[in-house]
């Protein structure tokens, strides 16, 4: 564990460093483009891991709404030490996700405020969308295409890009009238003229790039990923020795850590009060 400091996890309480480290490691773990993940987080929350939307349930670094978060945890939580959460999520006949216990539901939703968990779930969600888009389009999905899937849903993005690739001058509002009514600044310019599909895609690409620019400090270098994987193994061993997860303990400890920004050396001690959180923070980065 002597190399833990080299991971760039800042014991001084720097939220920015913790966020960019979490994004870099999620990128390495899933293969999703780091610049895309960083740009998306910058666009969605200005890299604020506890951001909340004023008009919806969107919360956290990647502004997952409740249903999207429950869905991605249900699908991917098990492989990242969140089996207790994934197992608690059901899906009704109407397709909506639910958790029977309201206290447990809130604990699962509160994980959106945890940058490591939010980053890995955003990366897995993007990887799923990438595979779906590439299967539909027959070409590589670019980072901006992944953002379109985030914005319109993977089905809507597939429809957008199929038409765009054939005729980019089509009006976006014509193709997506409901989305245009809810997002006028995306689909119309300042004069009220409808934007084309090319305009919309290019604007998103520019915004992603702007989100990445100036936000690259504090991230770990690729050379540190070997040390990151070694740290993950030690966390997993510490967690196993303590007997696994306790949902209520995890939620309380996770919230306390976010508020108090404990030092990195405190996180790596396999003590009952910290090991479960430490494991779940970095279990997201390797099996």
MOGI-V907881 format. One record per residue. N is the residue number from 0. RES is the residue in one letter. SS is DSSP state (helix for helix, strand for strand, loop for the rest). PHI is phi in whole degrees, 0 to 359 (NA if undefined). D_FIRST is the distance of its C-alpha to the first C-alpha in Angstrom with 2 decimals. Layout:
<<N & RES & SS & PHI & D_FIRST> <N & RES & SS & PHI & D_FIRST>>
This chain:
<<0 & X & loop & NA & 0.00> <1 & X & helix & 296 & 3.78> <2 & X & helix & 273 & 5.33> <3 & X & helix & 302 & 5.39> <4 & X & helix & 298 & 8.59> <5 & X & helix & 289 & 10.00> <6 & X & helix & 287 & 10.60> <7 & X & loop & 83 & 13.35> <8 & X & loop & 281 & 12.81> <9 & X & loop & 273 & 14.99> <10 & X & loop & 286 & 14.63> <11 & X & loop & 281 & 18.25> <12 & X & loop & 96 & 19.62> <13 & X & loop & 286 & 20.70> <14 & X & helix & 296 & 21.95> <15 & X & helix & 299 & 22.83> <16 & X & helix & 296 & 19.40> <17 & X & helix & 298 & 18.01> <18 & X & helix & 294 & 21.00> <19 & X & helix & 292 & 20.89> <20 & X & helix & 297 & 17.21> <21 & X & helix & 299 & 18.16> <22 & X & helix & 293 & 21.19> <23 & X & helix & 298 & 19.57> <24 & X & helix & 289 & 17.15> <25 & X & helix & 295 & 20.18> <26 & X & helix & 298 & 22.19> <27 & X & helix & 297 & 19.86> <28 & X & helix & 292 & 19.74> <29 & X & helix & 252 & 23.52> <30 & X & loop & 83 & 24.99> <31 & X & loop & 284 & 26.90> <32 & X & loop & 306 & 27.66> <33 & X & helix & 298 & 25.29> <34 & X & helix & 299 & 28.28> <35 & X & helix & 295 & 30.17> <36 & X & helix & 299 & 27.57> <37 & X & helix & 292 & 27.13> <38 & X & helix & 297 & 30.90> <39 & X & helix & 297 & 31.58> <40 & X & helix & 296 & 29.35> <41 & X & helix & 296 & 31.03> <42 & X & helix & 294 & 34.42> <43 & X & helix & 282 & 33.85> <44 & X & helix & 222 & 32.16> <45 & X & loop & 56 & 31.68> <46 & X & loop & 63 & 27.91> <47 & X & loop & 263 & 28.48> <48 & X & loop & 292 & 26.38> <49 & X & loop & 244 & 28.97> <50 & X & loop & 297 & 32.10> <51 & X & strand & 229 & 35.14> <52 & X & loop & 281 & 38.30> <53 & X & loop & 275 & 41.58> <54 & X & loop & 241 & 43.62> <55 & X & loop & 206 & 41.51> <56 & X & loop & 274 & 38.60> <57 & X & loop & 302 & 36.23> <58 & X & strand & 215 & 32.97> <59 & X & loop & 92 & 29.53> <60 & X & loop & 303 & 27.99> <61 & X & loop & 250 & 30.08> <62 & X & loop & 52 & 33.02> <63 & X & strand & 292 & 33.18> <64 & X & loop & 281 & 36.36> <65 & X & helix & 307 & 36.33> <66 & X & helix & 295 & 37.76> <67 & X & helix & 296 & 35.57> <68 & X & helix & 292 & 32.40> <69 & X & helix & 299 & 33.61> <70 & X & helix & 295 & 34.51> <71 & X & helix & 288 & 31.20> <72 & X & helix & 293 & 29.29> <73 & X & helix & 300 & 31.89> <74 & X & helix & 279 & 31.42> <75 & X & helix & 241 & 27.67> <76 & X & helix & 299 & 26.04> <77 & X & helix & 303 & 25.91> <78 & X & helix & 282 & 23.52> <79 & X & helix & 239 & 20.96> <80 & X & loop & 78 & 20.83> <81 & X & loop & 247 & 23.94> <82 & X & helix & 300 & 26.43> <83 & X & helix & 301 & 27.79> <84 & X & helix & 281 & 28.83> <85 & X & helix & 300 & 30.14> <86 & X & helix & 292 & 32.14> <87 & X & helix & 275 & 33.79> <88 & X & strand & 264 & 35.17> <89 & X & strand & 247 & 38.61> <90 & X & strand & 228 & 40.95> <91 & X & loop & 283 & 44.63> <92 & X & loop & 297 & 47.61> <93 & X & loop & 276 & 47.71> <94 & X & loop & 89 & 44.26> <95 & X & loop & 278 & 42.66> <96 & X & strand & 272 & 39.42> <97 & X & strand & 212 & 39.47> <98 & X & strand & 230 & 37.59> <99 & X & loop & 295 & 39.98> <100 & X & loop & 274 & 38.16> <101 & X & helix & 296 & 38.35> <102 & X & helix & 292 & 35.52> <103 & X & helix & 295 & 33.17> <104 & X & helix & 302 & 34.50> <105 & X & helix & 293 & 33.57> <106 & X & helix & 298 & 30.02> <107 & X & helix & 293 & 29.66> <108 & X & helix & 295 & 31.29> <109 & X & helix & 293 & 29.09> <110 & X & helix & 297 & 26.06> <111 & X & helix & 298 & 27.62> <112 & X & helix & 277 & 26.41> <113 & X & loop & 262 & 22.72> <114 & X & helix & 299 & 21.82> <115 & X & helix & 294 & 19.18> <116 & X & helix & 291 & 21.73> <117 & X & helix & 299 & 24.66> <118 & X & helix & 293 & 23.25> <119 & X & helix & 291 & 22.51> <120 & X & helix & 289 & 25.88> <121 & X & helix & 296 & 27.66> <122 & X & helix & 293 & 26.27> <123 & X & helix & 296 & 27.34> <124 & X & helix & 298 & 30.67> <125 & X & helix & 295 & 31.16> <126 & X & helix & 296 & 30.44> <127 & X & helix & 299 & 33.04> <128 & X & helix & 295 & 35.49> <129 & X & helix & 299 & 34.97> <130 & X & helix & 297 & 35.84> <131 & X & helix & 295 & 38.84> <132 & X & helix & 294 & 40.16> <133 & X & helix & 294 & 39.90> <134 & X & helix & 295 & 41.70> <135 & X & helix & 279 & 44.43> <136 & X & helix & 270 & 44.84> <137 & X & loop & 72 & 44.39> <138 & X & loop & 213 & 42.35> <139 & X & loop & 290 & 38.84> <140 & X & loop & 278 & 37.93> <141 & X & loop & 278 & 37.03> <142 & X & helix & 308 & 34.65> <143 & X & helix & 295 & 37.76> <144 & X & helix & 293 & 38.97> <145 & X & helix & 294 & 35.86> <146 & X & helix & 291 & 36.61> <147 & X & helix & 299 & 40.16> <148 & X & helix & 293 & 38.88> <149 & X & helix & 295 & 36.93> <150 & X & helix & 281 & 40.12> <151 & X & helix & 254 & 42.81> <152 & X & helix & 84 & 41.02> <153 & X & helix & 294 & 40.57> <154 & X & helix & 293 & 44.24> <155 & X & helix & 296 & 45.51> <156 & X & helix & 295 & 43.38> <157 & X & helix & 299 & 44.72> <158 & X & helix & 296 & 48.24> <159 & X & helix & 305 & 47.64> <160 & X & helix & 286 & 46.27> <161 & X & helix & 299 & 48.92> <162 & X & helix & 290 & 51.63> <163 & X & helix & 303 & 49.86> <164 & X & helix & 292 & 49.52> <165 & X & helix & 265 & 53.26> <166 & X & loop & 209 & 54.63> <167 & X & loop & 293 & 52.26> <168 & X & loop & 273 & 55.22> <169 & X & loop & 296 & 55.60> <170 & X & strand & 290 & 55.28> <171 & X & helix & 295 & 52.11> <172 & X & helix & 294 & 54.10> <173 & X & helix & 293 & 56.56> <174 & X & helix & 280 & 53.89> <175 & X & loop & 228 & 51.92> <176 & X & helix & 297 & 54.45> <177 & X & helix & 292 & 52.53> <178 & X & helix & 297 & 49.31> <179 & X & helix & 294 & 51.48> <180 & X & helix & 295 & 53.11> <181 & X & helix & 274 & 49.78> <182 & X & loop & 221 & 48.23> <183 & X & helix & 299 & 51.14> <184 & X & helix & 291 & 49.17> <185 & X & helix & 281 & 47.40> <186 & X & helix & 263 & 50.63> <187 & X & strand & 226 & 53.13> <188 & X & loop & 276 & 53.28> <189 & X & loop & 295 & 54.50> <190 & X & loop & 274 & 58.09> <191 & X & loop & 89 & 57.76> <192 & X & loop & 278 & 57.90> <193 & X & strand & 293 & 55.90> <194 & X & loop & 277 & 52.98> <195 & X & strand & 281 & 52.86> <196 & X & helix & 300 & 50.03> <197 & X & helix & 296 & 49.17> <198 & X & helix & 301 & 49.15> <199 & X & helix & 296 & 46.83> <200 & X & helix & 295 & 44.36> <201 & X & helix & 295 & 44.45> <202 & X & helix & 295 & 43.94> <203 & X & helix & 296 & 40.85> <204 & X & helix & 298 & 39.48> <205 & X & helix & 293 & 40.16> <206 & X & helix & 293 & 38.53> <207 & X & helix & 298 & 35.35> <208 & X & helix & 294 & 35.31> <209 & X & helix & 297 & 35.97> <210 & X & helix & 294 & 33.12> <211 & X & helix & 285 & 30.71> <212 & X & loop & 299 & 32.21> <213 & X & loop & 81 & 30.77> <214 & X & loop & 244 & 27.78> <215 & X & loop & 270 & 25.50> <216 & X & loop & 283 & 23.64> <217 & X & loop & 85 & 20.13> <218 & X & loop & 270 & 19.11> <219 & X & loop & 279 & 16.24> <220 & X & loop & 274 & 17.52> <221 & X & helix & 306 & 17.87> <222 & X & helix & 294 & 15.90> <223 & X & helix & 273 & 12.72> <224 & X & helix & 293 & 13.45> <225 & X & helix & 298 & 11.97> <226 & X & helix & 296 & 8.44> <227 & X & helix & 297 & 9.70> <228 & X & helix & 294 & 10.91> <229 & X & helix & 296 & 7.87> <230 & X & helix & 297 & 6.44> <231 & X & helix & 300 & 10.05> <232 & X & helix & 298 & 10.32> <233 & X & helix & 294 & 7.93> <234 & X & helix & 297 & 9.97> <235 & X & helix & 298 & 13.03> <236 & X & helix & 296 & 12.64> <237 & X & helix & 296 & 12.29> <238 & X & helix & 295 & 15.28> <239 & X & helix & 299 & 17.27> <240 & X & helix & 294 & 17.01> <241 & X & loop & 264 & 18.50> <242 & X & loop & 92 & 21.29> <243 & X & loop & 93 & 21.00> <244 & X & loop & 260 & 22.33> <245 & X & loop & 236 & 24.91> <246 & X & helix & 303 & 26.61> <247 & X & helix & 295 & 27.87> <248 & X & helix & 299 & 24.67> <249 & X & helix & 300 & 22.78> <250 & X & helix & 299 & 25.47> <251 & X & helix & 294 & 25.62> <252 & X & helix & 291 & 21.91> <253 & X & helix & 299 & 21.66> <254 & X & helix & 295 & 24.63> <255 & X & helix & 297 & 23.44> <256 & X & helix & 295 & 20.12> <257 & X & helix & 298 & 22.18> <258 & X & helix & 282 & 24.57> <259 & X & helix & 262 & 22.41> <260 & X & loop & 49 & 19.51> <261 & X & loop & 294 & 17.01> <262 & X & loop & 292 & 14.25> <263 & X & helix & 300 & 10.85> <264 & X & helix & 293 & 9.41> <265 & X & helix & 290 & 12.09> <266 & X & helix & 291 & 11.15> <267 & X & loop & 269 & 7.83> <268 & X & loop & 282 & 9.82> <269 & X & loop & 283 & 11.68> <270 & X & loop & 256 & 15.00> <271 & X & loop & 305 & 18.18> <272 & X & loop & 284 & 18.82> <273 & X & loop & 237 & 15.68> <274 & X & helix & 293 & 14.12> <275 & X & helix & 297 & 17.03> <276 & X & helix & 297 & 16.83> <277 & X & helix & 301 & 13.13> <278 & X & helix & 297 & 13.86> <279 & X & helix & 290 & 17.01> <280 & X & helix & 295 & 15.63> <281 & X & helix & 245 & 13.51> <282 & X & helix & 296 & 15.52> <283 & X & helix & 296 & 17.87> <284 & X & helix & 253 & 15.95> <285 & X & loop & 177 & 16.17> <286 & X & loop & 265 & 17.72>>
